[in-house]
């Protein structure tokens, strides 16, 4: 199957995941960054996101409780 055919068949999420996979694979193979650097930044982002999501959830719960 061609790129264009697969592009039409894939969902938005699948297209995004395939794009990220292709870009990261290319950047690692070209030596732009290493797998270890990628993994470190991935963990950093996930920790920040988890903290932010937890804070938002806590704020939403407090707001809901204050309206009772």
N, C-alpha and C positions, 0 to 999 in steps of 0.2 A: 504494500500500500504506500502511496505517496504521502509526503508531508501535508499537502493540501487536503487530501482525503481524510487523513487522520485528524486534522484540525477540525474538520466539519463534524466528525463523529464524537469527538471528545467533549466532555462537559467542561464548563468554565473552570471548575476546580482541577480537573485532570489536565487541562491546558496549562494552568498556572503551575501545577506540580511538575509537569514535564519541562516547562521552561526553566524553573529553578534548578532541576536536576541537570539539564543540559548546560546551563550557564556555569554552575558550580563545577561540574565535571571538566568543562573546557578550561576554566580558570585554574583548576588544580593541575591539569595536564600541561598547561602552558607555564606553570611555575609562578603564577601571579600570587598565589598563597598556597599554604600546605593544608592537608587534611586536618592536622592538629590545630592550626589557626582557625579554620572554619568551625571545628567542633567547639573551640573555646568561645568564639563569638556567638555561636548558637546557644550554648549554655548561658552566657551572659544575658542574651536577649530573653531567654525563657525565664530566668530568675527575675529580671526586671518586670517582665509581663506578668508573672505570677504575683509579684508584690503589688503591682498596680491593680490587677484584677481583685486581689484579696482586699485591698484598701477600698476599692469601689464597692465591693459587695458589703463590706462592713459599714460604709457610709450610707448605702441604700437601706440596710437593715436598721440603722440608727434613725434615719429619716422616717421610715415606715413606723417605727416604734413611737416616735414623737407625735405622730398623727393619730394615735389611738386614744 
